[in-house]
Amino acid sequence: MMTTTTILDAITVPEGEGRAIPDAATRETIGHVPVHTVDDLETAIAAARAAQPAWNALGHAERSRILNAIADDLEANLEELAQILSREQGKPLDGPNARFEVGACAAWTRNAADTVLEPEVVFEDGPARAEVHYDALGVVGAIGPWNWPMMITVWQIAPSLRMGNTVVAKPSSYTPLSVLALAEVFNRHLPDGVLTVISGDRHVGAAIASHPGLDKIMFTGSTEAGRRIVESSAQNLARLTLELGGNDPGIILPGTDVSAIAENLFWGCFINTGQTCAALKRLYVHDSVYDQVVETLAGMANAMPMGPGLGEGNVLGPLQNQGQFDIVKDLVDDARANGARIVAGGEPAEDLGPLFYRTTVVADIDDGARLVDEEQFGPAIPVIRYTDVDDAVRRANASEQGLGASVWSSDVDAAVEVAKRIQAGTVWINQHGALNPVVPFGGTKQSGYGQEFGVAGLKAVAAPKVISR
């Protein structure tokens, strides 16, 4: 009798040979993952260096064909991948969550395959001509986060592979199953050594950042960790793309039709239960619509179904780990203790599970409060009243971070004029956090540097070469 091996079976190891990974909602063990070491990293990098010349020699057309085949396979296995992701990370299957993330993996893989990057003519005068060509860098080290583990890993590996690089990827120790599952599908189509996932601890991550065998480091995570990577990369002068933390502001202008923006506003704040670098983290609302915005957000927060990811109809899940739960609870408790008004939520949802925190809207709060000044990375939004737009822009720009921002208004032209004054890598109008695989994305200030997606993303994982004649 034939048995079918699932993706989960293929990536897990026996209990005595690996580390247990808990279900984010129930804390029951999903499976065990290998505990890779720095020695395993050395082996992976050596294999990647050996495989890179042949992979590069295939050419863009063949690599694009393979990436499109991978995207097909991701779509064919969407449900199983989404279930692994939902259990490990905590995000529900429904809504803009686990199925959405796996679908985005396929979409970004196709975009990396199909984006055209032609040589650029930068000078031409009679017979004289200068062109910029883009070659493979070599081996890319990709270090990913736990909040969107599959999708962000694809942002790193798909363009790298397309440009002829090989990749060694390290997932967060909180979500290795998701990335191992992703790589299991990719590696059905790739030659040996082209993509390896190393499931190790922070010591392995530190070794990646300084390793002389790597030509590029891509990292998504905290600003503090990003600084350590910059310091370590001085050892090998690897090129860097860093997408770091964000404390994204939103500004709602006077006279805005609140009902027209309500759904986009809610998900701008609370997508992935607020665990998104480019989520809306502090909301400045003009006095003329302040009460209506607070009431609308609170009503939606109380109505949106929250529960275990596999539960039908749930669209909000738990915090992924105890450390993040503690941060959210601490910041909300501090706001309450200092006189802020908790309009919705404001407490753990112990009836749902140990790491659930109710969707929280906090009013009557101001700059200087920890919930405003610090990135909460969870389901709690501070709503700050203002009366002067210039003052709101100043306060929005006061943060050391500058990943994303948004401006909300029934007058789009007025919103665009305000957007031009905000210091952020992306400023959205009447939405927040919406990403497009052809539109460049990256931060300013202490939210990192470098851009991903589209042509800019391909260039970021390539070595420019000028040919002059």
N, C-alpha and C positions, 0 to 999 in steps of 0.2 A: 504494500500500500504506500503510495506516494504521499509525502507531507509537504506542505507549503511553508517555506521559511519567510517570516515577516521581516520587515525592516528592523523592528525592535529586537527580534531574535539575532539578527546579523550583527548588531552593534553592541550588544550587551555581553558580559562575561559572567562566569559562575560567581556565586556570592563570595567565595574565599579568594577570588582573584582580582577583585575590584572594589570600588567605592560605591556605596548605596546612594541613589538619587531619589529624593522624595517627591511625591505628588504635591504640588504647591498648595492645593486646596485641602487635601485630607492628611498629608504628611505620611501616607503609606508609601512603602518603597515601590518604585516603578521598575527598577532594574539596577544593575551594577555596571559601572564603566571602568575601562582600564585606567590605571594610575601611571601615566607616562612620566618619565624623568628627563633630566637634561641629557642623559646619554641617548634616550629615544629621540630627542630633538636633534642631536648631532647626526644620528642616522637618517632622519627625515630630510635634513638640509643637504646632506651628502647625496641622497637619492634625487632630490629636487635639482641640484646642480648637474647631476649626471643626465637627467631626463630633459633638461631645458633646451639644449641645442636641437635635438630631434623634434621637440614640440614646436619650437620656433620655426624650424625648417618646413613644417607643414603648410605655412602660409595662412593669410587671413581667411581665404575662402573656405578652406578645410576646417580651420578652427571655428569659424562661424557656423558651419554645418553641424559640427559636433555640439556646440552650445545650443543650437536650436533643437537638436535631438534630446539634449538634457532637459530643456524646457518642456518638451512633450512628455518626458518621463516624470517630471515633477507634477505636471497636471494629471497624469494617469494615476499617480499615487497621492493625490492631494489629501484624501480623507485620512489615510493612515498617518501621513506626515503631520496633519493638523491635530490629530489626536495625541501624538507624542508631544507636540509643542504645547497643546492645551494643558496636558497633565503636568508637564515639567515646569513651564513658565507660569501657568495659572490663567492665561487669557482664555475666555470662552471660545467655543467653536463659532458661535453666531456673532453677528454684528461685525464691526471693523476690527476683527481679532484674528483667531488662529487660521481659519480658512482664508481670510483676506491676506494674511501674511504669506502663506504658502503660494497663493495666487500671485502675490507681488514678486516672490522669488522667481517664478516663471517669467513674469513680465520683464523684470530687470535683466534676467539672463538673455532673453530675446533681444532686448535693447542693446546690450553689450555686443551681441552677435551681429546685429544689423546696422549699427551706427557706422557711417562712412567717415573715415579719417584719411583724407587725401594729403599728399605733400602740398605745402603752402608756398606759393611764389611771393617772396617778400621784397624782391628787387628785380627790375627788368629794364635794361637800357641798351637797345640794339642787341648785339650778341651776348652782352653781359647779363647774367641771370643768377639769382640766389634762391634756393628752395630750402624749406625746413621739412625734413623727413622725421618719422617717429619709429624708433626701433625698440625691441624688447630691452628691459632693464636687466633681467636675469631671474633672481629668486625673490619673491615677495613674502614677507612675514605679516600675517593678518591676525590682529588681536581683537576679538569681538566682545560685545556686552551681553547682559542677561535679559534685557527688556524686549528687544526684537532680535533674538539670536539668529534665526534663519535669514531673515531679510537683510540685516546689516552685513552678515557674512557674505551673502550674494553680492552686495554692493562692493565688497572688497575683492572677492575672488573672480567673479565673472569678467569684469574688464581686464583684470590682470591676466587671466588665461587668454582672452581674446588677443591681447597684444603680444602674446608669445612668451609670457613669463610662466614659471611654475610657482606654486604657492605652498607654504606651510602655515596652517591656520591653528590658532589656539582659541577655543571658546572660553567663556566665563566658566569658572568652576561650579557655578550655580546651574548652568544650562548646557552641559556638554552633550546630552542625549540628542537635543534638537540639531546641533551642528554635525554630530556624527551621522545622524540620519540623513541630513542634507548631503553630506559627502558620500554616503553609501550610494545615493542615486547618481551623483556626479561621476563617481568612479566606475560605474557600469560602462561609461563611455570614454574614459580617459586612459591613456597609457600609464603604466606603473610609474610612481614617483612624481607625477605632475601635480597632484593635490594630496596632501597628507594633513590629517587633523591630529594634533597632539593634545590630549586631554590631561593637562598637568596643572600644577599649582602656580602661585605667583613667582616662585623661583624660576620656573620654566618661562614665564612671561618676561621676567627680567633678562634671562639669557637670550631671548629673541631680540630684544631691543638693542643689545650690544654685540650681536653675533657678527663676526667678519664675513660670514658666508651669505649674508642677506644684503640685497641692494635697495630695498624699499621696505618701510614699515608703515602699515595702515592700522590705526587704532581708533576705536570709538569707546569712550568711557569718561571718567571724571577728569576734571582739570588737574587735580593733584596727581593722578596717575600719569596724565599727559606730560606734566613737567618732568617726572622721573624718566619717561621714555626719551624726551629731548636730551636730558643729561646723559643717558646711556648711549644714545645714538652718536655722541661725540666720539665714541670708540671706533665706529666703523663708517661714519659720515653717510649713513644710509639716508636716502630721501624720505621725507615724512609726509603723511596726510593724517591730520589729527582732527577728529570731530569730538569736541569735549562738552562739558556741561553747559547748560543754559538756564537762565532765569527769565524766560521770555515774557515781555510785557504785551498787553493789549490795551488799546485806547478806544473807547466808545465815544464818538463825537456827539455834540448836542443834536437833539431832534431825530435821532436814529429810530427807525421802526424796529422795535425790539422783537416783535413776533417774527419778522422777516429773517432775523439773524439767529434766532434762538437755537435751532438745531446745530448749526455750524459752530456756534459759540460753545455749546455744551461739550461737543466732541473735541473742540480745540483744547478745552481744559482737561477732559477726562478720558480721552482715548487711551486704551491699555491701562485703565484705572489710574491715569495720570503718570504712568511710568514711561515717559517718553521725553527724550532730551529736548525736542522742539515742540513740547506741549506749552500751552498758555499757562504761565505760573503766577502772574500777578495782573489783575485786571483793573484799569483805571476807567471810571465811568463818570460822565458828566452829571452834575447834580440834577439836570432836567429829566433824566431817565434812570437815575440811580435806583430808586425804590422798585421800579418796574423790572430792571435787570436782576436785582437781588431776588425778588419774588419769583421771576421766571426760572432762574437757575435752581432755586431751592425746590420748586415744584418738579422740575425735571429730575433733580437729584433723588428726590424721594420716590419717583415713579420708575426709574430705570432698574430693571431686574438685575440683581447681584447674586452670585452663587458660584458653585463649582463649575469649572469650564465645560465639563461634559454634560451639564444639565441643560436640557432644551429650553431655549428662550433667554437664558442669562446673557447679558452683554457686558457686565462688569465682574471682575474676578477678585482674587485676593492680592495682597502684596506678595511679591515673589519670595521674599526671604525675611527672616526675623529682623535683621539689621535695618532694612528699609521700613518695616512696620514700626519699629521703635522710633525712627526719625520722624515719620508722619505724626505719630501719636504725641511725641514730645513737642513738635512745633504747634500743633493744634492746642494742646494743653497750655502751652505758654501764651498763645493768643488769648485764650479764655481767661487765664489768670491776670492778664493785663488789660482786661476790659473790653475785648472784642466781642461781638455778638455772633453766636453760633446759630445760623438760620436753618441749616440742615445738617444732619449727621453729627460729627464731632465726637464719635465714640467707636470703639471696636464693635464689630458685628459677631459676637462670640457664638451666636446661634448658628452661624454659617460655617465657622471653622476658626482655627487659631490665628490666621493671618489676614482675616477680613477686617476692613475698616470702612465704616459707612461713608458714602459719598457726601462730602462736606463743603458747605458754602459759609464763608466767614465775612461778615459785614462790620462796618464801623471800626475799621482798622487802618493803619497808615504806615508810610515808610518809617523804618526804624524798628518795626516789629520783626521778629525773627522769621515769621511765616511769610513776610513780604521780601525780606532781604536775603534769605537763604533758599536754595532750591529744595522744595519739598519732595519732588519726584513721587507723587502719590495723589490720592483722591481728595485734595483739599485746595480750594481756590480762595485767596483773599480778594475781596472786592473793595476798591479804594475810591472814595469820592473826590472829585476835583471840580473846580469852577472855571479855570482858565486853561485853554488848550496849550499855550506856550509852557505853562507850568507842568502840565501832564507830559509833554515831550521831554522836558528837562528831567523829570523824575524817571521816565522810562529809560533815558540814556544814562542814568546815574550808576547802573550796575557795571561791574567789571567784566561781565559776560555779554556776548552779542551774537547769539546763535540765530534766533528768529524773533519776530515781533509781528503784531497785526494792528490794523486800524479798521474800525467798523463804523459805517455811516450809510445812510440812504443816498448821500451825495458822493458818488464814487470819485469824481474829480477832486473834491475837497479831501477825501481820504488819501488819494495819491499824493497830494501836496504835503500832507502831514507825514506820510510814509517816507518821503525823500529826506526828511529831517531826522529820522530814527537811525541809530547806529546798530545795525544788525546785518548778518549775512543774507537773510531773506526777510522781507516784510510782505505779509499777505494782506489782501483787502477782503473784508467780510468772510474770512476763513482763517484757519490757523493750523499749520502743520501739514497742509496738503502738499504732497510731493509728486513730481512727474519725472520719469526716467530720462527725459531729454533735457530737463532744466537743471543747470548747475546748482549744487547745494553745498554750503560750507559756512563756517562761522568767522566772526571777527573778534577782536580783543582777546579775552582769555577763553573763548569758546573754540580755539584751535585755528588751524590754517590749512589751506589746500581745498580743492573742490572735487566733488564726486558727481557722477551721472553724465550721460551724453558725451559729446566731444571732449568737454573739459575733463571728464572722468577718465577717458582713454588716454589723454595726454598726461594725466597725473601718474599713470603707471607705465610711462614710456620715456625713453631717452631721446631728446631732440637732437638731431644731427643736421647741421647746415652744409649744403653742398653748393659751392659757388663756382661759377665758370665764366 
